[in-house]
Amino acid sequence: MAARAYWQGQIRLALVSIPVEIYNATSSTAQIAFHQIHEPSGKRIKYEKVAPGIGAVDADDIVKGYEVSKGNYVLLEQDEIDAVKLESKRTLDLIQFVDAHEIDVLYFEKPYYVVPADELAEEAFIVLREALRRTRKVGLGQLAMRGREYVVSLKPCGRGIVLETLRYADEVRKAQSYFRDIPDTKPDDDLLDLAETLIEKKTAKFDPSEFHDRYVDALKNLIEKKKKTKGKKIIEEVEDGPGRKGNVIDLMAALKKSVGGDGPSKPAAKKPAARKAPAKAAAEKPAARKRA
């Protein structure tokens, strides 16, 4: 595998240890990165590390410090930090299994791919993967990576396993403080029917390739235009979005227009059955033949 492993160690389940490697599952290479430039000279701005009253300092003279009171720090050397003993630095102990739906989406942070480190680890790796798949459970444990210990989850993904770092409870803000002012009322049935119709109309199988970063595309287009115009300023007009003011009538009209008609069709009222004509009127006598 060409990519460099982000973490190497072992997954431990009771007395079973599985050597594994973890790789980044996502990439930020598609993003546009800007640099700060000194416009008159065209030179890139650089940042120097300075100490107040001293000026620029050498990187070798910089250590990490924790502020215990205003202006007072406990200084730590990097090797002291590296020597902190955490069993999770090289071992991921699976200490609990839960149903996937029990973990709120707010706790998931970043995904990684997990693969067996060598052929000897493959059998135990596959057994763990299939056991998770068959029981429909997610494994939980704690793992130290790049100077921090994470709560992580493991779940099967194709032939491999996906590890996702989770946020700690104190890192997730309670939703109640943000949602409490939203009225607890039920919407109008007609509006709800229209909204459901619109959702059904736009329902399709998820295909991530259908989505792309339009902002990045627009920036690339702007950069190409700037190259062709040799730096001439380009300001493109942006269409104003819909206004914030509105009412129920506007919402109803917008929903009807969105579903492409007058909304969900309702069964037509049955017309009253036509009365049967009297038997005499229904069966008219044939006209008499003319005599020769």
Beta strands, then each sheet from edge to edge (+ up, - down):
strand 1: 7-13
strand 2: 16-24
strand 3: 37-38
strand 4: 43-44
strand 5: 50-51
strand 6: 55-56
strand 7: 64-69
strand 8: 72-76
strand 9: 91-99
strand 10: 108-116
strand 11: 137-145
strand 12: 148-157
strand 13: 160-166
sheet 1: 1+ 2- 10+ 13- 12+ 11- 9+ 1+
sheet 2: 3+ 4-
sheet 3: 5+ 6-
sheet 4: 7+ 8-
end
